[in-house]
């Protein structure tokens, strides 16, 4: 049985009045940010989605696992060539291209609860023959961040949440997807973008404060601070599970030595950051452009208080290449457009004759990390069987906070932890009611487990033939390391059993 076209908030689902999974796959084919076309899910015969990460710690042990870009693959019936880009009779002719915004969601029965599943971008259209079936391949909003490189100038005394907002603004994060950004707990003395993709820039910020960043199923760019004290959204019991819970061996994620590399930044006194070492001629009335990379001790560095070039002090122009002849400095206009680690300099010759650049430099105060601060903590079992987790935190610039992180992680990871994988079928309120990093309570009476976890990965796979009504959902759970039990200034009273937190 297929389910016909329907629009959000309307109950036009075809002839069936039974409780069903009513799927919606909307594609903004004409790029107008309005989802007003046909529900492509009316042709859907198979679906697979994955979001989140398989592992808590990277296989190399050099950090937390980086989440891949979430995706969905919807297999659709293409009996009439609707999704054939060569078919001039298709109503989508001319629109069948990657890059379109998509929304995949479902309603649990007529009048039931709506569950977003994935919001993002169409990345591929893969046909199986011209008029058979076709895969619409969709990536979550992390694809938007992976495809764009932000350039944000150096900021002083900034919090991670503000820095994340700067990045999202710079890459023009779609307003229709939204954002949900917690207040971060730590001041970053100096921060700037480092020429990485936006996804990596944000992950560096999040990891440096031991927070979480992800794109929610409804599309919002989401940052959770480590101080987030949310409650469990549901309790899952073993009678709701499809089969036996899978557990990795206890030592797979066990770590009894924690190494953290913090990077305190230090501001230096004003000095030369860059010197132009050529003698370039500029014809009368012409303008040239050069780029300056700030350096300190032979390395490219960011800088603050970069000085706008001053005549005779920072630049000079002469009629002769040797620096002799008429001094033309006052006839030249020099403007520096200053960025975190570079400056774009335009030089215009306003004189009536050829002139040479005989001096050009940039001054400012370089920001350097003269000494990486290494913190090492050892926990139970380190002598017998050392297992190391090493974290390189580019925006953790405080030694005391880095030490607190190392101590906490040693306590958290030195002893065996459960990292269960559960499987659910036929319970849409659980399968589709959870999002990444939601806190859930897992109660497995037979195993003596009753504790909170966070959702690390969600994978849905359709099991039935062509109806997309029966799904197996695989959910990977990670131990919750909330710090809500710690005492924090301004949050709770200091009392018996409380601990000074970080």
Buried (B, 14 or more C-beta within 10 A) or exposed (E): EBBBBBBEEEEEBBEBEEEBBBBBBBBBBEEEEEBEBBBBBBBBBBBBBBBBBEBBBBEEBEBBBEBBBBBBBBBBBBEEBBBBBEBEEBEBBEBBEEEBBBBBBBBBBBEBEBBBBBBBBBBEBEBEEEBEBBBBBBBBBBBBBBBBBBEBEBBBEBBBBBBBBBBBEBBEBBEEBBBEBBEBBBEBBBBBBBEBBBBBBBBBBBBBBBBBBBBBBBBBBBBBBBBBBEEBEBEBEBEBBBEEBEBBEEEBBBBBBBBBBBBBBEBBEBEBBBEBEEBBEBEEEEBBEBEBEBBBEEEBBBBBEBBEBEBEEBBBBBBEBEBEBEBBBEBBEBEBEBBBBBBEBEBBBEBEEBBBBBBBBBBBBBBBBEEEBEBEBBBEBBEEEEBBBBBBBBBBBBBEBBBBBBBBBBBBBBEBBBBBBBBBBBBBEBBBBBBBBBBBBBBBEEBEBEBBBBBBBBBBBBEEEEBBBEBBBBBBBBBBBBBBEBBBEEEBEEEEEEEEBB
